[in-house]
Amino acid sequence: MRVALVHDHLNQYGGGERVLSVFAEMFPYAPIFTLVYDEQLTGHSFHGKEIHTSFIQKIPWAKRNHRLWPVLMPLGVEKFDLSRFDLVISNSASFAKGIITKPKTKHIAYCLTPTRFLWDDSHKYIEEFQRPWIVKKLTPFLLNYLRIWDQEASHRVDQFVAISQFIKARVKKYYQREAEVIYPPVETKRFKISPEVDKYFLMVGRMVPYKRFELAVKVFNELGWPLKIIGDGPQKKYLQKIAKPNIEFLGLISDHLLPAYYARAQALIFPQEEDFGIVVVEAMASGRPVVAFRGGGSLETIKEGESGVFFDEQTEESLLKTLRQFNPANFDSQQIRARSMLFDREIFKEKFEKVIREL
């Protein structure tokens, strides 16, 4: 069976790219089609793979600024020639699901999310769009065109697979399509329980507004408790400016050092609404509880009272109240880690292979 993999854009290494790496492991000879590719920004994780890019790759600075060209992306994915393949798997949070395949070719779309800036985040996207006023005025018309294309593209998919029940519901709402749920693969074996735990709390991720790092920083400013933050992003300088000395920014940490930070933390702080939340499962695989906002994929990964606790509103008051009541001694590390095994990468492989067999 001839298999091809399609991914939106390969110019970072985050949760979506980790999923793609597992698909590439399952199908080692499958070429990867993507709008743009930057080997350095992906940490050379796909070095040696056969990678095909779109014409957008040739636009100056597009590899690092692909978001400037959303109007070109539908054409970019539609021009991929996938006629020689029996099975195409798209791993997509935006445009990759819009590929055009032959009638004999089966297309499974692993949906990380329906395109956020076109649907539930569209008004916020327009407000935050940092472009000349004339471009900003035209943006709603552009988004309307892209919405029509996005919904039409969803009907080219033979089988949707969603990363969570949360995303399954969004696929149904925006695309009127049913989806099977297979949780993203987490390499739980990389993480171990530590016999000793330090006094700090931990946050891990890209520092962008929706992940609500600012909320946690303000709360820990008030508490005075130690908080370590791992990651980078456009909000980092601002967060460093408002943070008090009890908050430490560690920047990007290599994969082989990250498990130790999880394992020795009091708990992971997770104030955002995520579609799934791989870092939550990584913390749990390290035997550490999670303090999370009650929403999104966290409701499916965390068992309240067993592997973590929830706060109900994304406000300083709500998080502060929960942290003051939180006691990590009430949690059993082995029980937390056992919960994380439900999301192991081998389970992901088995379930996805079953979908392929039944298609």
N, C-alpha and C positions, 0 to 999 in steps of 0.2 A: 504494500500500500504506500503510495506516494503522498507524503504529508508536508504541508507548509504551515509556518507560524506567522501571524501578523500582529504587530504591536504598534500602538499609537506613535510613540517617539522614544528613541533610545538616547537620551542626553542627561540622564540622572540614574541613580541606583537606589530606588525605593521599594515599596511593597509590591508594586506592579511588576517591576523588573525582577524581583525575587521569584515571583510566580512564573515569569517567562523563563527564568533559568531552570526551573523544574520541568517545564514543558520541553526545553531544549535537552534536558537530561533524559526525558522519556522518549524523545524522538531525536537522537543525536545527528541524524543525517538530514533533518528538515531545515531548509533555508528559512531565514527570518526576513520578513518584509516590514519596513518601518518608514515613516515619513522622513525622519532625520536621525542621524547616528553620530555620536561623538564617543569614540573609544575611551578617551581620557576621563570624561565625565561619568562614564559607567564603570570606572575602576577596572577597565580591561576585562570585565566579567564575561564578555562574549567574544574574546579574542580567538581567532581561528574559525569562527562560525561564518557560514556563507550568508552575508547580509546584503539585502537589496534596499536601496533608498529611493525616495520619490524625487521629482524635479525640484522640490523645495530645498533639498540638500545643497543645490548649486547657487541658491540665493545668498549673497554676502551676509554673514553673521546669523544666518537662519538656524544653524546648528544649536546656538545658545539662546536664540530669541525667536523660537518657533511660534510663540503665542501671538506674534505680530501678524501672522498670516492665516487666521482661521478660515477666511473665505476661500483660500486655495486648497485647504486640506481635503474636502470632499473629492475634488478632482485628483488630488495626489493619490488617494487610496483606490479610486476607481480605475486608475491607469495601471495598477499592478496586474501583470499577466499571470493568472493562476490557473490557466487552462489545462496544464499538464498534471494537476494534482487530483487525487481521489478524496482527500480530506484536508480541510483548512481549519485551523483553530485560531480564532482571533482573541487576543487578550487585551481588553479595551475599556477605557473610561471615557472615550470620546468617539473618534472617527474610524477606527480600524474595523469595526463591525460592518462598515459600509462597502466593503470589497464586493466586487462582482465576480461570481463564479459560474461555471458551466452547469447545466441541469444535472449532470451526473456527479458533480462534486458536492460533497456534504460539507456544510459550514456549521461548526459549533462555536458559539460566541461565549467566552467566559467573561461575564459582565462585572467589572469592578464597580461600576456605577453608570446609570444613564448620564449623559453629558451634563454635568452640574451647571455650567455657566449658561446653558440653553434653557434649563428647566427651573428647578427650585432656587437656584442662586442667581437668576438672570437680573433681577432688579439691583441686587447688591453689586453684581459685576459692572453694570452700567454706572452706578454711583462711584465705584472705585477706579473706573477706567481712566488712566492717566494719559490722555491724548489731547491734541488740539480740540477746541470746542466744536469745530465743524465735524470732526471725526466722531466725537461723542454724540452729536446730534443724529448722525447717520447710523450709529450703532444699533438702535432698536430695529431698524429695517433690516440690517444685516442679520441680527439674531433671529428675526422672523423667517428669513430665507433658510437659515441653518436649521431651525426647528423643523421646518417642512422636510428638508433633506434628511435630517436625523431620524424622523419618524418613518419616512419612506425606507431608509436604509435598514431599519430594524426588521422589516418584512423580508429582507434578503437572507436572513438567518434561518437555518433549519432547526437548530436547537439552542435555546438560551440556557446557560448555567450561571447562577448568581452566587456571589461570594457570601451571602447571608440572607436570612429571612427579610431583613430590613431592605436589602437591595431587590429581592424578589418582588416585594410589594411596589417598589418604585418602577420596576420593569413593567409590571401589570398596569400601573397608573399611566405611565407616559407612552408605552409602546403597545399596550393591550395584548401582551404576549405572556404566556406562562413560562416559568423557569424552574428548573431543578436547582437545589441548593447544594453546593459543595464548598465547604470552608477552605480558605487559602492554606497552602502548605506552610508549616512552621518547622524549622529544623530543631526540634526540641532536644535532640541528643547533644547539641552544642552547649546546653545550659545545665548547670549542676547546682545542687543545694549546698550552701556554705555552712559550716558548723558555727561560724561567728557572724554576727550582724552588727554593722556600725550604726551611728546615730542619724545619718542623713536620709532624707527622702530623695526620690529620683524622678526626673522627667526625661524622656527621650523622644526626639522627633525634629521635624523641620519647623522652624520658627516662623509661622505664617499666622495671620489673624484668626482663622477659624479654629486653630488648635488651642487657642485660649491660654497660651503661656503667660500672657499679661495678668490674667485672673489669678493664676497660681503664684506668680511673683509678688503681687500685692498682698495676698494672704500670708505668704511666708515672711514678707517684710514685717507684717504685724505680729506674727507668732515669734519671730526671731529664731525659728528652728533651722537647722542646716538643710539646704536643698542643692542638689547637684543637677545641672542641666546639660545633657549631651545632645549635640546637633548643631545645625547652622540654619541660616535663612535670613530673609530680608528684615525681620524684626529684631535681630540679635542686638544690634547697636542700641536701639531704643530700650530693650529690656535690660541691657547692661547698665544703661544710664539711670534707670529707675530702681534697680535692685540694690538692696543693702548688703553689707559684707558677709552676711550669713548665707548668701546665694552665690554659688560658684558655677561659672560657665566653662565647660571642659572642651567645647568645640566638637569636631568630628572625632570619633574613637574607632579604631580598627575593630573588625569583627572578632578577632581573637582576644581582645581586651574587654570588650563589652560585657560578656557574661559575668565577670567578676563584679562589675558595678551593679548589675541586677541583683546578684546573689547576696550582697552585703548591705543592701538598702533596707530601710524599715518598710517601705512600700513604694510602689509606683504611683505617681499622681497623673491622672488622665482626665482632664477637664473638658475635652472636646466630644462632639458627636461624630463618630467615625462610621464608615460603612462596615468595617470589620474591626481593625485595630490589632495589627500583628504584634506591636510592642507589649500589649496586654498579655498575650499568650507567652511571649518571651519571658516576661516577669514571672508569670505563673510557673513556667517550666523551671525557673530558678527557685521556686518555692516561696516566692514573696507575694503578699496580698496586694490588691490594687484598690486605690480610692478613685472612683470614676463617676462621671456625670451619668445620670440615669437616662440613657438614650442611645440610639443607634446600635451598632454591633456589640457593644459592651454588654447589653442585656442578654446576648446569646453566649458570650464567652465566660462571663463572670457569674458564679453562683453566689448570691448574696449570703453573707455570713460564713461562707466556706472558703471562697477564694478572694473575697474583697467586700467592699461596702460602696454604696452609692450616695451621692448627694443629688437633690431633686431639681435645683435651679442653678443656672450658670451665673451665680452671683457670689460676691465675696462673703456675704453673710451665710449662705448655704454651705459653701465649702469650709468656711471657718468653723461652723458648728459641727460638721461631720468630723473634721480633723481633731477637734478638741475631745470628741467622744471616742475616737478611734484608738484601739489598743492592739498592736501587732501580736502581742502575746496570746491573743484569743484565737490565732490561726495556726493550723498544723501544716508545716511545709510539705510533708509527704502527700497530704491530701490535696493541697493546692497543685502540686506537680502532677498528680494523677489526673486532675481535671484538664490540664494542658495537653495530655496525651490524646484527647479527642480530636486535636487539630494537627496531629503529626503529619509530616509530608508523605509518609508511606500510605496513610489512610487516604490522603488526597489522590495519590496515584491510583490506588485500587478503585476508588469511586469514579474517577474520570475514565479509566479504562473500561469500566462497566457501561458508562454512557456511550462510549464509542462503539462497543459491541452491540448495543441495543438500538443504535441509530439506523 
